């Protein structure tokens, strides 16, 4: 009767799940979900043990020596092996949960005001990889110990694994190169998830995921590129710590460069006063000066320091307002073909000694053969 009550209580507890306090849930957001994963397993194992023990007890009450096998060599070996395997699984599970919870608490930590602490992109990239590596190591050790407790000789397995690993190392040099290159890139904090990078060969995009072997990028068109680390010859990080929007604007030779620079500063000042863009701009506009002089005009270079990944939005708005400011202030920009070129040519007086070009301005009629 008592066993039935205990089993029904266990089933109800398994269905209701494991609940944690609000403070503990803030520190460990996934603790309750992880604990509830183990409840069905625990209740199943406990139910199996209780039913088996109850069956043996009933048989023993009927004068059937059901517990006699426990005193034999096979029974002692079986009970001892089961106990050892259970202890190994329990210790491995505890170690994994402690390690995983520590990483989770660090990544989702909160300050005294209850606000989440922003962790570096390097930590958000490396710690999940470290957690996966530790899980693989724990699984390998547990599997070897369990096989050893079951009576299997693991020495040939270890020797065979060494030979297989050596063969894989020689036959998969590109894979080994991917892993080693990826480790150095991650350790040196060259890129992280969320960065916009150019890894060469036309692969430019946002880093969506980093594995031990590849980088997954998503470009502006939405296409996903999986680039092995061995093919990464150089990394250009476009969003590391901060960014610049570079503006190269060409004006006519008749324009005063200082006047154009003043107009650019005025446009940048208006942009910084805009509440929608002010949080993205780190420093006022810097007018570098005249960058080059071509047959079309003078190129004046300026730049705005922004937050990472915000330089494009700031740059588009700056260019739009700059065009409007140039129209208001009459700043002339050069262009190769003027729209009213033919009309201006017709209005010019003819030069002495040369035929007038105004006569040939209009469209010519071609006579049919």
Backbone torsions as a table, in degrees:
resi	resn	phi	psi	omega
1	UNK	NA	-45.7	179.8
2	UNK	-65.0	-37.2	179.5
3	UNK	-64.3	-37.8	178.0
4	UNK	-63.9	-41.4	178.7
5	UNK	-63.6	-43.6	179.6
6	UNK	-63.6	-41.0	-179.7
7	UNK	-66.7	-41.1	178.2
8	UNK	-65.2	-36.8	177.3
9	UNK	-65.3	-39.6	178.3
10	UNK	-64.6	-39.8	178.5
11	UNK	-65.5	-41.7	179.0
12	UNK	-63.4	-41.9	178.7
13	UNK	-64.0	-37.3	178.5
14	UNK	-66.1	-38.7	179.7
15	UNK	-71.3	-39.1	-177.9
16	UNK	-74.6	-28.8	176.7
17	UNK	89.0	176.7	-177.6
18	UNK	-101.7	126.4	-177.3
19	UNK	-112.1	142.2	177.8
20	UNK	-119.4	162.3	179.3
21	UNK	-70.2	164.6	-177.6
22	UNK	-65.9	-40.6	179.9
23	UNK	-64.9	-43.5	178.5
24	UNK	-67.1	-32.8	178.7
25	UNK	-68.1	-32.6	177.1
26	UNK	-67.1	-41.0	-179.5
27	UNK	-72.8	-39.3	-178.8
28	UNK	-126.6	87.7	-174.0
29	UNK	-61.7	-32.5	-175.8
30	UNK	-102.1	10.1	-178.2
31	UNK	-62.5	-44.5	-177.6
32	UNK	-64.6	-42.3	179.5
33	UNK	-65.4	-40.6	179.2
34	UNK	-66.6	-41.1	179.1
35	UNK	-63.8	-39.2	179.5
36	UNK	-67.4	-21.6	175.0
37	UNK	-67.2	-33.1	-176.4
38	UNK	-85.9	-18.7	-176.6
39	UNK	-60.0	-46.7	177.7
40	UNK	-59.7	-38.2	179.5
41	UNK	-66.2	-44.6	-178.6
42	UNK	-63.2	-45.7	-179.4
43	UNK	-65.9	-36.1	178.3
44	UNK	-65.8	-45.1	179.3
45	UNK	-64.1	-44.2	179.5
46	UNK	-63.6	-40.8	179.1
47	UNK	-64.7	-43.0	178.8
48	UNK	-61.1	-43.8	179.6
49	UNK	-63.6	-43.5	-178.4
50	UNK	-67.1	-42.3	178.4
51	UNK	-64.1	-41.4	178.9
52	UNK	-64.6	-43.5	179.0
53	UNK	-65.5	-39.7	178.7
54	UNK	-64.8	-39.0	178.9
55	UNK	-64.6	-45.3	178.2
56	UNK	-64.1	-37.6	179.1
57	UNK	-65.5	-39.2	178.1
58	UNK	-65.4	-43.0	178.5
59	UNK	-63.8	-39.2	177.3
60	UNK	-64.7	-35.8	177.1
61	UNK	-66.8	-25.9	177.1
62	UNK	-88.3	18.0	178.4
63	UNK	65.2	27.4	172.0
64	UNK	-101.1	122.1	-176.0
65	UNK	-70.6	73.8	-177.0
66	UNK	-79.0	-22.4	-179.9
67	UNK	-97.2	3.9	-177.0
68	UNK	-68.5	-28.9	-178.7
69	UNK	-67.3	-20.4	-179.4
70	UNK	-66.7	-30.9	-179.7
71	UNK	-80.2	-10.8	179.0
72	UNK	-77.8	166.4	179.3
73	UNK	-61.7	-42.7	178.9
74	UNK	-63.0	-41.7	-179.5
75	UNK	-66.0	-45.2	178.2
76	UNK	-62.3	-40.7	179.3
77	UNK	-65.8	-38.7	-179.3
78	UNK	-69.4	-44.4	179.9
79	UNK	-66.5	-43.2	178.8
80	UNK	-63.7	-40.5	178.1
81	UNK	-65.6	-42.2	178.2
82	UNK	-63.2	-40.7	178.3
83	UNK	-64.5	-42.2	179.3
84	UNK	-64.7	-42.6	179.2
85	UNK	-64.4	-41.8	177.7
86	UNK	-61.3	-42.1	178.5
87	UNK	-64.7	-41.4	179.3
88	UNK	-62.9	-45.2	179.3
89	UNK	-63.1	-39.6	-179.6
90	UNK	-66.6	-44.9	179.3
91	UNK	-64.1	-43.1	179.2
92	UNK	-63.3	-40.5	179.2
93	UNK	-65.1	-41.6	179.1
94	UNK	-65.0	-44.9	179.1
95	UNK	-61.3	-42.3	-179.5
96	UNK	-65.1	-43.5	-179.1
97	UNK	-66.4	-38.4	178.1
98	UNK	-64.5	-45.7	-178.8
99	UNK	-66.6	-45.7	-179.8
100	UNK	-64.9	-39.1	179.5
101	UNK	-67.4	-35.8	178.0
102	UNK	-63.9	-43.5	178.1
103	UNK	-65.9	-42.1	179.6
104	UNK	-62.7	-43.0	-179.6
105	UNK	-65.8	-36.5	178.8
106	UNK	-67.0	-43.5	-176.6
107	UNK	-73.0	-30.4	-178.5
108	UNK	-112.3	28.3	-178.7
109	UNK	-68.7	152.4	179.6
110	UNK	-123.4	155.9	179.0
111	UNK	-90.8	-170.5	-178.2
112	UNK	-65.0	-23.6	179.4
113	UNK	-90.0	3.2	-179.7
114	UNK	84.1	6.8	178.5
115	UNK	-89.5	142.0	-179.1
116	UNK	-70.0	135.2	-179.9
117	UNK	-80.2	128.3	-179.8
118	UNK	-77.3	118.4	177.4
119	UNK	-94.4	156.7	-177.9
120	UNK	-67.9	154.6	178.5
121	UNK	-63.6	-30.4	178.2
122	UNK	-63.9	-44.3	178.9
123	UNK	-65.4	-40.8	-180.0
124	UNK	-68.2	-18.0	178.4
125	UNK	-93.7	-44.0	-173.6
126	UNK	-78.7	-38.5	-175.0
127	UNK	-63.4	-43.0	174.7
128	UNK	-60.9	-36.9	176.2
129	UNK	-65.3	-40.9	177.5
130	UNK	-63.2	-40.0	178.5
131	UNK	-62.8	-42.3	178.0
132	UNK	-64.5	-40.5	179.5
133	UNK	-63.9	-43.2	178.8
134	UNK	-63.5	-38.4	178.0
135	UNK	-62.0	-42.6	178.8
136	UNK	-63.8	-42.9	179.9
137	UNK	-63.0	-43.7	179.3
138	UNK	-62.7	-42.7	180.0
139	UNK	-63.4	-39.9	179.4
140	UNK	-64.9	-47.0	-179.9
141	UNK	-63.3	-43.0	179.9
142	UNK	-63.3	-42.2	179.7
143	UNK	-62.3	-42.1	179.1
144	UNK	-65.2	-42.3	-180.0
145	UNK	-66.1	-41.9	179.1
146	UNK	-62.7	-43.9	177.6
147	UNK	-62.2	-37.7	177.7
148	UNK	-65.6	-40.8	179.1
149	UNK	-68.4	-27.3	177.7
150	UNK	-78.2	-1.5	176.4
151	UNK	97.6	5.7	178.9
152	UNK	-86.3	143.1	177.9
153	UNK	-84.2	113.2	-175.5
154	UNK	-88.1	-6.3	179.3
155	UNK	-60.9	-46.7	175.2
156	UNK	-62.1	-33.5	178.0
157	UNK	-64.2	-43.2	178.8
158	UNK	-65.1	-41.7	178.5
159	UNK	-64.2	-42.9	178.2
160	UNK	-64.8	-38.2	177.5
161	UNK	-64.0	-37.8	177.3
162	UNK	-63.5	-43.3	179.2
163	UNK	-65.3	-43.6	179.1
164	UNK	-63.2	-42.1	178.4
165	UNK	-62.3	-39.3	177.9
166	UNK	-65.6	-41.3	178.7
167	UNK	-65.5	-41.4	177.9
168	UNK	-63.8	-38.5	179.4
169	UNK	-61.5	-41.3	178.7
170	UNK	-74.3	-36.4	-176.4
171	UNK	-84.2	-15.9	-177.9
172	UNK	-125.1	58.7	-179.3
173	UNK	-65.6	-34.1	178.3
174	UNK	-64.8	-38.5	178.0
175	UNK	-64.9	-43.2	177.9
176	UNK	-63.4	-39.0	178.1
177	UNK	-65.0	-39.4	176.5
178	UNK	-59.2	-46.4	-176.7
179	UNK	-65.2	-47.2	-177.1
180	UNK	-66.0	-45.3	178.4
181	UNK	-62.0	-41.6	178.7
182	UNK	-63.2	-38.7	178.1
183	UNK	-62.6	-44.1	179.6
184	UNK	-66.3	-39.1	178.8
185	UNK	-63.7	-41.5	-179.7
186	UNK	-71.6	-40.2	-179.2
187	UNK	-66.6	-38.4	179.9
188	UNK	-78.1	-1.6	177.3
189	UNK	58.8	42.1	179.6
190	UNK	-71.6	-38.5	178.8
191	UNK	-148.7	166.5	-179.7
192	UNK	-152.1	168.7	178.7
193	UNK	-62.7	131.1	-178.2
194	UNK	101.1	-14.5	178.8
195	UNK	-77.6	152.6	172.0
196	UNK	-100.8	116.4	-171.9
197	UNK	-130.0	159.1	172.7
198	UNK	-121.7	111.5	-176.9
199	UNK	-103.3	16.7	177.4
200	UNK	86.7	166.7	179.4
201	UNK	58.1	32.4	176.8
202	UNK	78.4	9.3	-179.6
203	UNK	-94.1	101.2	179.3
204	UNK	-130.4	133.3	178.0
205	UNK	171.6	-173.5	179.9
206	UNK	-86.2	132.9	178.3
207	UNK	-73.6	111.7	179.3
208	UNK	-90.3	-35.9	-178.0
209	UNK	-156.5	151.6	177.4
210	UNK	-130.9	120.9	173.7
211	UNK	-103.2	-174.6	179.8
212	UNK	-74.2	-9.9	-175.6
213	UNK	-125.3	-29.5	-172.5
214	UNK	-133.4	163.0	170.4
215	UNK	-115.1	133.3	178.2
216	UNK	-107.5	118.3	-178.5
217	UNK	-113.9	147.4	172.2
218	UNK	-121.5	119.5	-176.5
219	UNK	-84.4	-176.6	-177.1
220	UNK	-65.5	-26.2	178.7
221	UNK	-83.3	-1.8	179.9
222	UNK	91.1	-2.3	179.5
223	UNK	-75.0	143.8	-179.1
224	UNK	-103.2	128.9	178.2
225	UNK	-114.3	124.8	173.4
226	UNK	-102.7	107.9	-173.3
227	UNK	-109.7	118.7	174.9
228	UNK	-64.9	147.6	-178.9
229	UNK	-62.0	-29.3	-179.0
230	UNK	-67.3	-21.0	178.8
231	UNK	-91.7	-0.2	179.7
232	UNK	-87.8	102.4	179.2
233	UNK	-83.3	-33.2	177.6
234	UNK	-153.2	154.7	-179.3
235	UNK	-123.1	121.3	174.0
236	UNK	-108.9	107.2	-178.5
237	UNK	-90.9	114.5	-176.6
238	UNK	-87.4	-5.4	-175.7
239	UNK	-136.5	44.6	-179.3
240	UNK	-92.9	109.9	176.4
241	UNK	70.1	-53.7	178.1
242	UNK	-155.6	176.8	-178.2
243	UNK	-147.0	164.1	175.6
244	UNK	-123.3	139.4	166.1
245	UNK	-99.2	117.0	-177.9
246	UNK	-95.1	126.1	178.5
247	UNK	-114.7	119.1	174.6
248	UNK	-113.3	100.8	-176.7
249	UNK	-109.3	131.8	-179.2
250	UNK	-100.4	133.2	177.5
251	UNK	-127.0	164.4	-178.5
252	UNK	-70.9	159.8	179.2
253	UNK	-64.9	-22.6	-179.0
254	UNK	-75.6	-12.5	-178.1
255	UNK	-83.7	146.5	175.7
256	UNK	-81.7	123.1	-177.4
257	UNK	-62.6	-37.5	178.8
258	UNK	-66.0	-37.5	177.9
259	UNK	-65.9	-41.1	178.6
260	UNK	-64.8	-40.1	178.2
261	UNK	-62.9	-38.0	178.0
262	UNK	-65.3	-39.5	177.2
263	UNK	-63.7	-40.8	179.3
264	UNK	-63.8	-41.7	178.8
265	UNK	-65.3	-36.3	178.2
266	UNK	-64.9	-41.0	178.7
267	UNK	-64.4	-44.1	179.5
268	UNK	-64.9	-36.1	177.2
269	UNK	-63.6	-41.9	176.4
270	UNK	-63.1	-37.8	-179.8
271	UNK	-67.0	-37.1	179.7
272	UNK	-71.9	-25.5	177.5
273	UNK	-81.4	-10.6	178.2
274	UNK	-77.0	124.9	-176.7
275	UNK	-64.6	-23.7	-178.4
276	UNK	-76.0	-23.8	-176.5
277	UNK	-116.7	-15.1	-177.8
278	UNK	-58.3	-40.3	-179.8
279	UNK	-64.9	-18.2	-176.7
280	UNK	-89.4	-17.5	-173.8
281	UNK	-98.0	124.7	-176.6
282	UNK	-91.2	-34.3	-177.4
283	UNK	-141.0	156.3	177.0
284	UNK	-64.2	167.3	-179.9
285	UNK	-60.3	135.2	175.1
286	UNK	-111.1	114.7	177.5
287	UNK	-86.8	108.4	-177.9
288	UNK	-69.2	-39.4	179.7
289	UNK	127.3	-164.3	179.8
290	UNK	-73.8	118.8	-176.7
291	UNK	-87.0	-41.4	179.1
292	UNK	-161.3	163.9	178.6
293	UNK	-127.0	122.8	-178.8
294	UNK	-121.4	-177.2	179.1
295	UNK	-70.5	-16.6	179.8
296	UNK	-89.9	-31.7	-177.7
297	UNK	167.8	-163.0	-177.4
298	UNK	-107.2	131.1	179.6
299	UNK	-101.3	120.8	179.1
300	UNK	-106.7	126.8	-176.2
301	UNK	-104.3	138.6	175.1
302	UNK	-144.8	164.9	-179.3
303	UNK	-150.9	151.8	179.5
304	UNK	-123.8	128.8	178.7
305	UNK	-86.4	126.7	-175.2
306	UNK	-131.3	174.1	171.8
307	UNK	-69.0	157.4	177.2
308	UNK	-57.8	138.5	177.5
309	UNK	70.3	6.2	178.1
310	UNK	-107.8	-1.7	-176.2
311	UNK	-67.6	-29.9	-177.7
312	UNK	-74.5	-42.5	177.9
313	UNK	-65.2	-43.4	178.1
314	UNK	-64.5	-40.9	-178.9
315	UNK	-65.1	-40.0	178.8
316	UNK	-65.1	-41.3	179.0
317	UNK	-69.1	-37.9	178.0
318	UNK	-63.4	-42.2	179.3
319	UNK	-65.2	-40.0	178.9
320	UNK	-62.6	-45.8	-179.9
321	UNK	-70.8	-31.5	178.1
322	UNK	-65.0	-41.2	177.3
323	UNK	-60.4	-44.1	178.6
324	UNK	-64.7	-40.2	179.3
325	UNK	-66.5	-38.3	177.7
326	UNK	-64.9	-37.6	178.0
327	UNK	-66.6	-40.0	-179.7
328	UNK	-67.9	-39.0	-175.2
329	UNK	-93.5	0.9	177.7
330	UNK	69.1	30.8	177.3
331	UNK	-79.3	121.7	-176.1
332	UNK	-90.9	130.0	176.0
333	UNK	-105.8	140.4	-176.7
334	UNK	-74.0	152.6	173.9
335	UNK	-148.7	148.8	-172.0
336	UNK	-71.2	-40.9	-178.4
337	UNK	-121.3	118.2	178.9
338	UNK	-80.5	139.2	-179.6
339	UNK	-63.4	-33.7	-176.9
340	UNK	-104.9	31.9	-176.7
341	UNK	-63.8	-42.5	-177.6
342	UNK	-68.1	-38.4	178.4
343	UNK	-66.7	-40.8	178.1
344	UNK	-65.5	-35.5	179.7
345	UNK	-67.8	-35.5	179.6
346	UNK	-70.3	-27.8	-178.5
347	UNK	-82.4	-11.3	-178.7
348	UNK	-74.4	142.0	176.1
349	UNK	-71.6	146.3	-179.6
350	UNK	-67.8	147.3	178.1
351	UNK	-87.4	139.1	-177.9
352	UNK	-62.5	135.9	179.0
353	UNK	88.8	-4.9	179.3
354	UNK	-125.0	145.2	178.5
355	UNK	-68.3	150.3	180.0
356	UNK	-67.9	133.1	179.6
357	UNK	-84.4	-10.4	-176.9
358	UNK	-68.2	-25.0	-178.6
359	UNK	-68.8	-27.1	-175.4
360	UNK	-101.3	15.5	-175.8
361	UNK	-73.0	-43.1	-175.0
362	UNK	-68.3	169.8	179.2
363	UNK	-68.4	142.0	-178.4
364	UNK	-93.4	144.9	177.5
365	UNK	-96.4	132.2	-179.2
366	UNK	-100.0	122.1	-179.6
367	UNK	-76.2	139.3	179.2
368	UNK	-76.7	150.7	-176.5
369	UNK	-69.9	NA	NA
